[in-house]
Amino acid sequence: MNFLNSLMNFETLSVVGLEKNTGKTETMNYIIEHLNNKIKLGITSIGVDGETTDIVTKTKKPEITVYDGMFFATTEKHFKLKKINAELYYLSRRETPLGRILIAKANEKGRILLSGPSTSVWLKDIIKEMKKIDKMKIIVDGAISRISTSSPSVTESVVLSTGAALSLSAKSIIDRTVYKIQLMKLKTIKEELIKDLIDLEDGIYSLDKNIEKLPFKTLLSLKNFDLDKYGYNYYITGVLNNSFVKKILTKNHVDKYTIIVKDYTKIFLDSATFNKFIKLGGKIKVLQKVDLKAVTYNPVSPEGFVIDSEPIMKSIKEKTGVTIIDVKKDLIL
């Protein structure tokens, strides 16, 4: 399969969901099952995830299947609950609410619960520790509201999970998924400019003549000022929000503006604002682009409603060109 062959070319991969119960863990198991015999894998998670029962819906959550020889990083609490034989390689000094983080190698096939570091910075450290132990490719189970784990500064590749949990409307599922893919596929700036911007301290910068830090701490501080005074090209180290873009949309020369952010996880625009800005000629670019490997679709909502996968998958494929998979049916478009 072309999709699975393309997955061989990652070093670190996040699996993130657009919403809870969009099939993120099933996606993890699908990828692991198909790649386990081809490459050496290690897996971990961000935050307190992997409980056997979803706290909100009270539905049983699937566990992660590991195979003989696979490495995994999880917390002490979940390590003690394992029902497989495993060899311990690393134990962190820092603690999470579920205990310290440990790295182990499975000596047999079985199911485990994953939980991990509470921050992206700590997650990067755990990934480094795993790579010190052995040469392996790392898959990260991204938690809900932690789409920052798919930032290219943490993992360079991502698989996005979507599904019926988003909405009972097929159109809404398609629109929300396509919008997220649009953000993931934003173009990068020139390499020489990336080098100039990547290490700048937090702030808002005008790029029209020189790289000039503006005397504002946040975008909200700009609301009473005329943006044209500072130029048309901006780099924002923090999040890009609606208020800033809507201020630009009051101008009759939106097409002059270019906004640069670190990566797509920094964009907190609703789709209507984003699409209007782009339609009027405005440009949003990123320093780092994520490698979106595929989208997976889960046709079953937590309440048991089923929204047929094929029409939705075909529409997303047509609009974005991205590989999309129903992991339950093993259907790939």
N, C-alpha and C positions, 0 to 999 in steps of 0.2 A: 504494500500500500504506500502511495506517495506521501501521505500524511505521516505515517509512522516512520518512514525513511527520513523525512525532514526533521523529525524529532531527535534523530540520532545526533544532530549537529548543534545541540545546546550544551552549555556548561551548567547554567542554573535556569530553572523553569518554575514560574508560579502558576498555580491553578486558582483562579479567582472567580467568584460568583457575582452576578449583578444583583442578586437578592438571596436571602436564605432559601434553602431547599430548591436550588436550581440545578442540583446534580453534581456539585463540586466534588464530593467524595467518590461518587460513582466514576467521575472522570479520572480522578487519581488512580483508582483501581484498574480502570481500563488501560490507561497509559502504562502503569507498572506491569500489568499482565502481558502486554504486547512487547515491552522492551526488556523485561527482566533477563531473558536468555541472550540478549544481544549486547548489552552494555552493563557496566557496574553502576548500580544505582544507590543513592542515599536519599532519604526523605526526612522532612521535618515540617513544622507548622509555625504559624505566628499566633501568639496569644493563647488564651484558654479556650481551645476548641477540641472537638473529638469526643464530647460526652455521648454516652450510649442513647440518651433520650434528649430530644430538642426541648430546651427550657420553655419555649413559647408554645409550640404546637403539640408537645407531649408525644410526638411520633418517634419511633425508633430510628436512630441515625446509623448509617452503615459505618463499619469499621474499616480501617486500611489493612489490606492484605500484604504481608511481606513474605519474601521467599528466602530460602537458604542462601546465605552469603550477602544479603542486602544489609546496608547500614541504615539506622534510623536514630533521630534525636527526638527525645520527648522528656516530659517531666518525671520526677521520682514517683509521684502518685500514679500516673498511668503506666509507668514501667512495672510497678509492683502488681498491676492488674493483668499483665500479659499472661498468656497461657502457652507460651513457646519458650524454648531454650534459647538464650541469647548471651553473648559475651560482651562485657562492659569494657569500653575503651577510654571514656572521658567523663568527668564529672565537674560541673561548673562550681565556682565559689559563690556566685550570685544566686539568689533564689527568686522564684516566681511564687504566686499564691499556692501553686501545686507542688512546690519544692524546687530543688535544683534541676538544671538541664543536664541530661546525660546522653552520651552517644554510645550505641551498642550495635553489634552485628548479629543478625538472626542466624541461628544454626539449623532452622527448619522453617517450613511454610506455616503461616498462621496469621491470625488477625490481632491488631494492636490498636490502641487509642493514641492519637497524636495530640500533643499540646506543646507549646514552645515559648520562646522569648516574647516579652511584651512590647518590644520596640523593634523597628526596622534596623537600627544601628546594632542592637544586640543580635538580631537574626543574622546579619552579615558576619558578625564574629563567630557565631556557631557554624555557619557555612565554611568559614576559613578553617575552623578546627576539624571539621569533617574531611576537608580536602588534605589536611596534614596527615590524617590517618591512612588514607588510600586515595588513589586517583579515581574519582567517581563523578558522575553527573547528579546534581542535586535537584530534587523536585520539592517545592514548598507548597503546602496546603494553606492557602490564604484564607483568613477568617473574614466573616461579615464585617463590613465597615473598615476593613483593612486593605483596601485595594492598593494602598501605598506599597504593599509588598511586591506588586507587579511593576513598580518603578524600575526603569533600567539601571538605576544606581544600586538596586538590590539584586534583582534577577534580570538577565538580559532578554529572556523569552517568557511568553505568557500564553496560557490557554484560558479562554473566557467561557464561563458557564452561564447559560441563560435558560429560560423555560417557563412553564405555565405558572410557576409561583409568582412571576412578575405581575400578571394580570389575567383576567378571564377574556380579555379582548386580544385577538390575534394581531390586530393592527398595532395595539399598544406594545405588545411584545416585540414585534418587528421594529417599530420606531425607536424604542429605547435601546435595543441591541445595536441597531445600525448606527445610532448616535454615538454610542460608546466606541464602536469600531472606528468611526470617523476620527474621534479624538486620538485613538491609538495609532492612526495612520498619518497624523500630521507630519509635515515635512520638517527636516532639520535645517538649521542655518549653516553658513559656510564654516569649514573647519577652523579657519584662523580666528573667526569671531568667537567660536566656542571656547577656544583657549583663553581668550580675553575675559570671558564672562563666567566661566565655570566656578572659579574660586572667589568671586566677589562676595562680600559680606551682605547680610540681609538688607533689603531695601528696594527702591524703585529707581531705575536708571534711564536717563535719556541717552539715545545713541546717535542723534542726528549729526553732531559735529565731532565731539569726543564722547567718551564714556563718562557721563556726569551723574553722580548720585543726587537725587532730588531731596530737598529738605522736608520730606514727609516720611513718617514711620509706616503708615499703612495707606492703602488705596482709599479708605474712607476719608482721609485727610484732604484728598484732592477735590472733594465735592464742590468747594467754593472757589475753585481756580479754573482758569481757562487752559485747557490742555495744549492748545496751539502755541502757547507761550513757551512750552518746553520741547516742542517738536512733534514728530509723528511716529518715531520709532522708540519703543520702550522695552526694557527688560525688567521683569518682575520676578524676584526671587521667591516670593511667597505664593499665595493662591490668587488666581484671577477670578474675580467675582462679577456678578451681573451689573453692579452699580458703575463700575469702571467702563465696561463696554457700552452700557446704556448712555453714559455721558458722551461717548464718541458718536453714538447713533443720533445725537441731536445735531451733529454737524452735517453740512451738505457736501463734505469731501471725505467721507468715510474711507474711500479707496486709497487715501494717502497713508493710512495708519497700518503699522505692523506691530504686533505684540508678541514678545518672546517670553516663554516660561521654561522652567527646567525640563519638565516632561508632562505627559498628559494627565498624570495624577494631580497636578496643581490646578487643573481647570475645573472651576465650580460654576459653570454657566448652565442655565437651562437651555434646552435644545432650540427653543424659539429665538432666544437672544443670539446664540451662536450662529444659527443659520441665517438670521437677518444680517448680521455683521459680515458674514462671508459673502452673502448674495450681493451686498452693496460694495464689495471689493476689498473689504478689510482682510487682513491676513494675520493668522495666528501660527507661530512656529515654535519648535522646541529645541532645546540643546541636545537632548538625548531621546532617540526614538526606540520604542520597545518593539521587539520582534514578535508579532502576534502570529502564533503557529496555527491556531484554529479556534473555532467556537463550538461548544457542545450544547445540545438542546435536550432538556428534560421535559417530556410531554405531560407529566403528572404533577398536579399541584398538591400542597400539603393536605388540602381538604378532600382530595381524591378526584377532582375534576381532571379530565384528560382532554388536551388540545392537540389534535393530530399534528405530527411533526413535519410531514413532507411539504405541505403548502408553505409553512412558516420557514422551513429550512431553504426551500427553493427561492423564496422572496429575499431572504437575507443574503443568500449566495449571489443572486442577480444584482442586488444593490451594492455589494461590497467586494465580491470576488474572493472572499475568504472561505477556506475549507470549513465545512460545518458537519457535525457528527451527532447522530442519535446513538449514544453509547449503549442504550438498552437494546436497540435493534441491530447494532453494529452496522448502521447505515451511514455512509460517507458521501457527501456531495461536494 
